[in-house]
């Protein structure tokens, strides 16, 4: 057992390092947290009605108040969709970069083998 320990620890460290570099856990977590924060901020803006897309409902006319509420809801839905779209585009770009780097690594291996 004592002979296995010096080999086992570096092997485990190597496996963990390989997994961490292969899968972008930190990037995904950071992107998800950013999206959640943006969505929460947008929700607060909508609820409070203090920003231009979500005007306060201080109109006395019932029809105008309904119209402003409808417009504010539409603006809120658009903003939420934009936040989600941006997150999806970032994820897509990350995956395409990963695919491109994998294909370039494969090309480099083929060129190295051919030149031998």
N, C-alpha and C positions, 0 to 999 in steps of 0.2 A: 504494500500500500504506500509506503514511503517513497518508493521509486516512481509511482504513478503521479503523485502530487506535483512534482516540478514540471511535468509535461502537461498535466491537466489544466492548470491555471492559465498558462499562455494560450492553450487551445480554446478555452472558454472565452478569453479576452478577444482572441482573433475572430471567433464566431460572432460575438456581440458587436464588435467594430464593423464587421461585414454587414450585419443586419442594419445597424444604424446608418451606414453610408448608402445602403441599397434602398431603404425606404425613408422618404422625407417626413418623418413623424413631426419634427419640430416645425417645419414649414407649414404642414397641414394644420397643426394645432394653432399656430400663430394666425393663419388665414381664417380659420374658423372663429377664433376669439375676436379678431378684428370685425368680422361680419356680424357677430352677435352684438358687439358694442355699437356698431353703426345702426343696426336694427333697433336696439334699445333707445338710442339717442333719437332716432326718427319717431319712434313711438311717443317719447316724451314731448317732442315738438308738436306732434299731432294732438296729443291730449291737452297740452297747455294752450295751443292755438296762438302762440306768440311770434311765429315766424311768417314771412310773407306767403308761403304756399298754404298756410293754415291760418287764415285770418280769424280773429275773435268774432264771436257771434253776437255783436252788439247792435244788430239791425232790428228795428221794431217790427218791420213788415214780415209776416210769417212766410210769404212766398220767397222773399229775398233771403231770409234766414235758411230756408230749405235748400235754396240754390247754392248758397255759400257752403253749407254743410256738405252738399253733394260734390261740389268742386274740391273742397278740402279732402274728402274721402278719395276722390279720383287722384289727386296729387299724392296722397299718402301711398296708394297702391302703386303708382308709377315709381315713386322713390324706392319702395321695398323691392320692386322688380328690378330696378337699376342696381341696387346693392347685390341682389342675387346674381344678376347677369355678370357684374364685375367679378364676383367670386368664381363663377364658372369659367370665365375667360382666363383668369389667373391660373386656375387648376388645369385648364386645357393647355395653356402655354407651357406650364411646368411639365406636363406629360409629353408634349411634343419635343421639348428640349431633351428630356430623358431618352426618348426614342431616337432622336437625332444623334445623341452622344453614343448610344448603344450601337447604332448602325455605323458611325464613324470608327468606333473601336473595332468592330467586326471588319471593316474595310482595311484598317491598319494592320490587323492580324493577317489578312489575306495577302496584302502587299509584302509584309515581312516574310511570310512563308514562300511567296513567289521569288523574292530576291535571294533566298537561301540557295 
